[in-house]
Amino acid sequence: MPPKVEYELTDLGRSLITPLTLLADWAFENRPTMEQARLAYDKEHGGPAK
């Protein structure tokens, strides 16, 4: 049987769950606006950076 390792978040790590969830929710809700802003910027500045 191969060795088994189980990982678990610390209390400090668990304290990040709520803020990261809020950030992910914000990004999902604002994605269309961010995409429009990126397209407008690219149009004004000659396309996406390479």
C-alpha positions as CSV (number, residue, x, y, z in Angstrom):
1,M,0.0,0.0,0.0
2,P,1.5,3.4,-1.0
3,P,2.0,6.0,1.7
4,K,-1.0,8.3,2.3
5,V,-0.8,12.0,3.2
6,E,-3.8,14.1,4.2
7,Y,-3.6,17.9,4.1
8,E,-5.8,20.2,6.1
9,L,-6.0,24.0,6.3
10,T,-4.9,25.7,9.4
11,D,-7.1,28.1,11.3
12,L,-5.2,30.9,9.5
13,G,-5.8,29.2,6.1
14,R,-9.5,28.7,6.9
15,S,-9.8,32.4,7.7
16,L,-9.1,33.2,4.0
17,I,-12.1,31.2,2.8
18,T,-14.7,34.0,3.2
19,P,-12.6,36.8,1.8
20,L,-11.5,34.7,-1.2
21,T,-15.1,33.6,-1.8
22,L,-16.1,37.3,-1.8
23,L,-13.3,38.2,-4.2
24,A,-14.3,35.3,-6.5
25,D,-18.0,36.4,-6.4
26,W,-17.0,40.0,-7.2
27,A,-14.8,38.9,-10.1
28,F,-17.6,36.7,-11.6
29,E,-20.2,39.5,-11.3
30,N,-17.9,42.1,-12.8
31,R,-16.3,40.0,-15.5
32,P,-18.4,41.5,-18.3
33,T,-17.4,45.0,-17.3
34,M,-13.7,44.1,-17.0
35,E,-13.8,42.4,-20.4
36,Q,-15.4,45.5,-22.0
37,A,-12.8,47.8,-20.3
38,R,-10.0,45.5,-21.5
39,L,-11.3,45.6,-25.1
40,A,-11.7,49.4,-25.0
41,Y,-8.1,49.8,-23.6
42,D,-6.7,47.4,-26.3
43,K,-8.6,49.3,-29.0
44,E,-7.3,52.7,-27.8
45,H,-3.7,51.4,-27.3
46,G,-3.2,49.3,-30.4
47,G,-4.2,45.8,-29.2
48,P,-3.3,43.4,-26.4
49,A,0.3,43.4,-25.0
50,K,2.5,40.6,-26.2
